[in-house]
Amino acid sequence: MIKQGALLNKRAHIRHYLQTEIQYVIESQSDQFLKGILTDISDRGLSLCVFQPLPEGQIIMIKSDSRDLNKRAMVRWCRELGDNIYRTGVMFVR
């Protein structure tokens, strides 16, 4: 199920709420696909829930059925929500 809608806030880039499963790989371990839940996206990055902590500065590759989401990104922050669930913010990089 995909939910969409703009989040109203004072950010420089409009974020869109989107709840869908994605896969990602840690750049140094490109053969190991991990799962996450995409929660919102903007032109500069996205937020997702993952099941292992990701250190700030870590580069990941987002993999999705949507070509628009297949991007390289850097972890900007990661916060534990509960048992092995982490909310993570990433910024797209080239």
C-alpha positions in Angstrom: 0.0 0.0 0.0 1.4 3.4 -1.0 0.2 6.6 0.7 1.1 9.9 -0.8 0.7 13.5 0.2 2.7 16.6 0.9 3.9 17.3 4.4 3.4 20.9 5.4 6.4 22.5 7.1 9.0 25.2 6.7 11.7 23.1 5.0 13.6 24.3 1.9 12.4 21.3 0.0 8.9 19.9 0.1 8.7 16.4 1.5 6.1 13.9 0.3 4.8 11.2 2.6 5.2 7.8 1.0 5.0 4.5 2.7 6.6 1.7 0.6 9.2 -1.0 1.0 12.5 -0.5 -0.6 15.9 -2.3 -0.7 19.2 -0.8 -0.1 22.8 -1.9 -0.1 25.7 -0.5 1.9 28.2 0.7 -0.6 31.1 -1.4 0.8 28.9 -4.5 0.8 27.1 -4.2 -2.5 26.2 -7.9 -2.6 24.0 -7.8 0.5 20.5 -6.4 0.0 18.7 -5.0 3.1 15.1 -4.0 3.4 13.7 -0.7 4.7 10.4 1.3 4.7 10.5 4.6 2.8 8.5 7.1 4.9 9.0 10.4 3.1 11.0 11.9 0.2 12.1 15.3 -1.1 14.3 16.5 -4.0 17.4 16.2 -1.8 16.9 13.1 0.3 14.5 10.7 2.0 13.7 9.2 5.4 13.3 5.5 6.0 12.9 2.9 8.7 15.6 0.3 8.7 16.3 -2.8 10.9 20.0 -2.1 11.7 21.7 1.1 12.7 23.5 3.0 10.0 26.4 5.3 11.0 26.4 9.0 9.9 28.4 9.4 6.7 27.7 5.8 5.5 27.0 5.7 1.7 24.1 3.5 0.7 22.5 2.7 -2.7 18.7 2.8 -2.7 17.1 0.1 -4.9 13.5 0.3 -6.0 11.2 -0.7 -8.8 10.9 3.0 -9.5 13.9 4.2 -11.5 13.5 7.6 -9.9 14.4 6.1 -6.5 17.5 4.2 -7.5 20.0 6.6 -6.0 23.2 6.9 -4.1 22.7 8.5 -0.6 24.7 9.4 2.5 23.3 8.8 6.0 22.8 12.2 7.8 21.2 10.8 11.0 19.9 7.6 12.5 17.7 7.3 15.6 16.5 4.2 17.4 12.7 3.9 17.6 12.5 0.5 19.3 13.9 -3.0 19.2 16.0 -3.1 16.0 14.0 -0.4 14.3 15.8 2.8 13.3 14.5 6.0 11.6 17.2 7.2 9.2 17.6 10.4 7.1 19.7 10.3 4.0 20.8 12.9 1.5 21.2 12.1 -2.2 24.8 12.3 -3.4 26.4 11.8 -6.8 
